[in-house]
């Protein structure tokens, strides 16, 4: 076992121990914070597939996060008002079922990622960054002018959606759901990085010309990775909207894209548990410093600067030393 494996195991132990303590002592707010960490880490896992494996610096992943959130909001709002989304030519009704909502969120986000990726991946570098940012901002301004679902004010969902056999209004049960999905996403990411597709994607990131000479198209590899990344981020968006029981255009904003990227950079780009460590550190700083000053993100910015300058591997990479990412 590598040092990074022990670090990952220790982080997992802490993430289980803290909510167990909070549940046993009746600290519902801490349970909610842990749930938020898991959901934001899930969004980071999605971005890490594109950024860590594929080297795609996307500054528009809020587009998929927001699409997932609005998929939840639209389906749930129509279910709570008993008003179908569409009656002709096919009857489409709203739903409060989490599995159905998750599927719709992932498919919608994946289709959006396919379209955005097909266009943006024809560029590279700063042009790729700006195109992905532009798509996210387009959706942001679209939802601001979409009065059917709250426009700029957003839309509230009165009851949390349902999952078979669980009461999702109980904080610890919703936490278990979020942790379970995060665990599956981490397992998928680990398997993907070691699969032939993941190895080819990593090779394309390191030297696209050599990969192309052996008959593998880097464009297709990156597009598939971008679609997978978008689908996972969309699922996180649906869970985040369900946690808050609220959707708003801010889910599409460039601030959201920046925060998702911060999770990955703080924890370690390409590190399996990097997004988890980054999201946990972000929420911890928000919880500890947010009550001290509304300008707490100044300290976050200083920490991010220190990581970029002196700890390129992020928190996980610094602790693991020179071991290979995803090791």
HUGIRA-V860431 format. One record per residue. RES is the residue in three letters. PSI is psi as a letter, one per 40 degrees, with the letter a starting at -180 (* if undefined). D_FIRST is the distance of its C-alpha to the first C-alpha in Angstrom with 1 decimal. Layout:
{{RES;PSI;D_FIRST} {RES;PSI;D_FIRST}}
This chain:
{{UNK;h;0.0} {UNK;i;3.8} {UNK;d;6.8} {UNK;d;8.2} {UNK;d;6.2} {UNK;d;7.4} {UNK;d;10.6} {UNK;d;11.1} {UNK;d;10.9} {UNK;d;13.2} {UNK;d;15.5} {UNK;d;15.7} {UNK;d;16.7} {UNK;d;19.3} {UNK;d;20.7} {UNK;d;21.3} {UNK;d;22.6} {UNK;d;25.1} {UNK;d;26.9} {UNK;d;27.0} {UNK;d;28.7} {UNK;d;31.0} {UNK;d;32.0} {UNK;d;32.7} {UNK;e;34.9} {UNK;f;36.6} {UNK;g;35.2} {UNK;d;35.8} {UNK;d;35.6} {UNK;d;32.0} {UNK;d;31.1} {UNK;d;32.8} {UNK;d;30.8} {UNK;d;27.5} {UNK;d;28.8} {UNK;d;29.8} {UNK;d;26.4} {UNK;d;24.9} {UNK;d;27.7} {UNK;d;27.6} {UNK;d;23.8} {UNK;d;24.6} {UNK;d;27.2} {UNK;d;24.7} {UNK;d;22.3} {UNK;d;25.3} {UNK;d;26.2} {UNK;d;22.7} {UNK;d;23.0} {UNK;d;26.2} {UNK;d;25.4} {UNK;d;21.8} {UNK;d;21.8} {UNK;e;25.5} {UNK;f;26.6} {UNK;h;29.4} {UNK;g;30.5} {UNK;h;32.4} {UNK;f;34.5} {UNK;f;36.0} {UNK;e;33.3} {UNK;d;35.5} {UNK;d;37.7} {UNK;d;35.2} {UNK;d;34.4} {UNK;d;38.2} {UNK;d;38.9} {UNK;d;36.5} {UNK;d;38.2} {UNK;d;41.7} {UNK;d;41.0} {UNK;d;40.2} {UNK;d;43.3} {UNK;d;45.7} {UNK;d;44.8} {UNK;d;44.8} {UNK;d;48.0} {UNK;d;49.9} {UNK;d;48.8} {UNK;d;50.0} {UNK;e;53.3} {UNK;f;53.8} {UNK;h;54.6} {UNK;i;53.3} {UNK;d;51.6} {UNK;h;53.8} {UNK;d;56.6} {UNK;h;57.8} {UNK;e;57.2} {UNK;h;54.2} {UNK;h;53.8} {UNK;h;50.5} {UNK;i;50.0} {UNK;i;47.6} {UNK;i;44.9} {UNK;e;43.0} {UNK;h;40.3} {UNK;d;36.9} {UNK;d;35.5} {UNK;d;38.5} {UNK;d;38.3} {UNK;d;34.6} {UNK;d;35.5} {UNK;d;38.5} {UNK;d;36.5} {UNK;d;33.8} {UNK;d;36.5} {UNK;d;38.7} {UNK;d;36.0} {UNK;d;34.8} {UNK;d;38.4} {UNK;d;38.9} {UNK;d;35.8} {UNK;d;37.2} {UNK;d;40.5} {UNK;d;39.2} {UNK;d;36.6} {UNK;d;39.1} {UNK;d;41.3} {UNK;d;39.0} {UNK;e;36.8} {UNK;e;39.9} {UNK;a;39.5} {UNK;i;36.8} {UNK;b;36.1} {UNK;d;38.3} {UNK;d;40.4} {UNK;d;37.5} {UNK;d;36.7} {UNK;d;40.4} {UNK;d;40.9} {UNK;d;38.1} {UNK;d;39.4} {UNK;d;42.9} {UNK;d;42.0} {UNK;d;40.4} {UNK;d;43.5} {UNK;d;45.8} {UNK;d;44.4} {UNK;d;44.6} {UNK;d;48.3} {UNK;d;48.9} {UNK;d;47.7} {UNK;d;49.7} {UNK;f;52.8} {UNK;g;51.9} {UNK;d;54.1} {UNK;d;53.5} {UNK;f;50.1} {UNK;e;51.0} {UNK;b;51.0} {UNK;d;50.2} {UNK;e;50.1} {UNK;a;47.4} {UNK;h;47.5} {UNK;i;46.7} {UNK;h;45.5} {UNK;d;47.0} {UNK;i;44.6} {UNK;i;40.9} {UNK;i;40.2} {UNK;i;39.4} {UNK;h;36.6} {UNK;h;37.4} {UNK;e;37.0} {UNK;i;36.1} {UNK;g;38.2} {UNK;e;36.7} {UNK;e;39.1} {UNK;h;37.2} {UNK;d;34.6} {UNK;d;31.8} {UNK;d;32.3} {UNK;d;32.2} {UNK;d;29.1} {UNK;d;27.4} {UNK;d;28.6} {UNK;d;27.2} {UNK;d;23.8} {UNK;d;23.8} {UNK;d;24.8} {UNK;d;22.3} {UNK;d;19.5} {UNK;d;21.0} {UNK;d;21.3} {UNK;d;17.7} {UNK;d;16.7} {UNK;d;19.5} {UNK;d;18.4} {UNK;d;14.9} {UNK;d;16.6} {UNK;d;19.3} {UNK;d;17.4} {UNK;e;16.0} {UNK;i;19.4} {UNK;d;22.2} {UNK;d;24.0} {UNK;d;21.2} {UNK;d;20.6} {UNK;d;24.4} {UNK;d;24.7} {UNK;d;22.3} {UNK;d;24.4} {UNK;d;27.6} {UNK;d;26.5} {UNK;d;25.9} {UNK;g;29.0} {UNK;d;31.2} {UNK;d;33.8} {UNK;d;31.6} {UNK;d;30.4} {UNK;d;34.0} {UNK;d;35.1} {UNK;e;33.1} {UNK;e;34.8} {UNK;h;32.4} {UNK;h;34.1} {UNK;d;32.0} {UNK;d;34.4} {UNK;d;33.6} {UNK;d;29.9} {UNK;d;30.3} {UNK;d;32.8} {UNK;d;30.7} {UNK;d;27.8} {UNK;d;30.4} {UNK;d;31.7} {UNK;d;28.4} {UNK;d;27.8} {UNK;d;31.3} {UNK;d;31.0} {UNK;d;28.0} {UNK;d;29.7} {UNK;d;32.9} {UNK;d;31.3} {UNK;d;30.1} {UNK;d;33.8} {UNK;d;35.1} {UNK;d;33.0} {UNK;d;33.9} {UNK;d;37.6} {UNK;d;37.4} {UNK;d;35.9} {UNK;e;38.8} {UNK;f;41.3} {UNK;h;42.6} {UNK;i;42.5} {UNK;i;43.9} {UNK;d;44.1} {UNK;e;41.8} {UNK;d;38.9} {UNK;e;39.9} {UNK;i;40.4} {UNK;d;38.8} {UNK;d;37.7} {UNK;d;35.4} {UNK;d;34.0} {UNK;d;33.4} {UNK;d;31.6} {UNK;d;29.2} {UNK;d;28.5} {UNK;d;28.1} {UNK;d;25.3} {UNK;d;23.3} {UNK;d;24.3} {UNK;d;23.6} {UNK;d;20.1} {UNK;h;19.2} {UNK;h;20.7} {UNK;e;18.4} {UNK;h;15.5} {UNK;d;14.7} {UNK;e;15.4} {UNK;d;17.9} {UNK;d;20.9} {UNK;d;20.0} {UNK;d;19.6} {UNK;d;22.7} {UNK;d;24.8} {UNK;d;24.0} {UNK;d;25.0} {UNK;d;28.1} {UNK;d;29.3} {UNK;d;28.7} {UNK;d;30.8} {UNK;d;33.4} {UNK;d;33.7} {UNK;d;34.0} {UNK;d;36.0} {UNK;d;37.9} {UNK;e;40.2} {UNK;d;40.9} {UNK;i;42.0} {UNK;e;42.5} {UNK;f;41.3} {UNK;d;37.8} {UNK;e;36.4} {UNK;d;37.7} {UNK;d;34.8} {UNK;d;32.4} {UNK;d;33.9} {UNK;d;33.5} {UNK;d;29.8} {UNK;d;29.3} {UNK;d;31.3} {UNK;d;29.2} {UNK;d;25.9} {UNK;d;27.7} {UNK;d;29.1} {UNK;e;26.4} {UNK;g;23.0} {UNK;d;22.9} {UNK;e;19.3} {UNK;a;20.5} {UNK;d;19.0} {UNK;d;15.4} {UNK;d;15.8} {UNK;d;17.4} {UNK;d;14.8} {UNK;e;11.9} {UNK;b;14.2} {UNK;e;14.6} {UNK;i;11.5} {UNK;i;12.9} {UNK;i;14.1} {UNK;e;12.7} {UNK;*;9.3}}
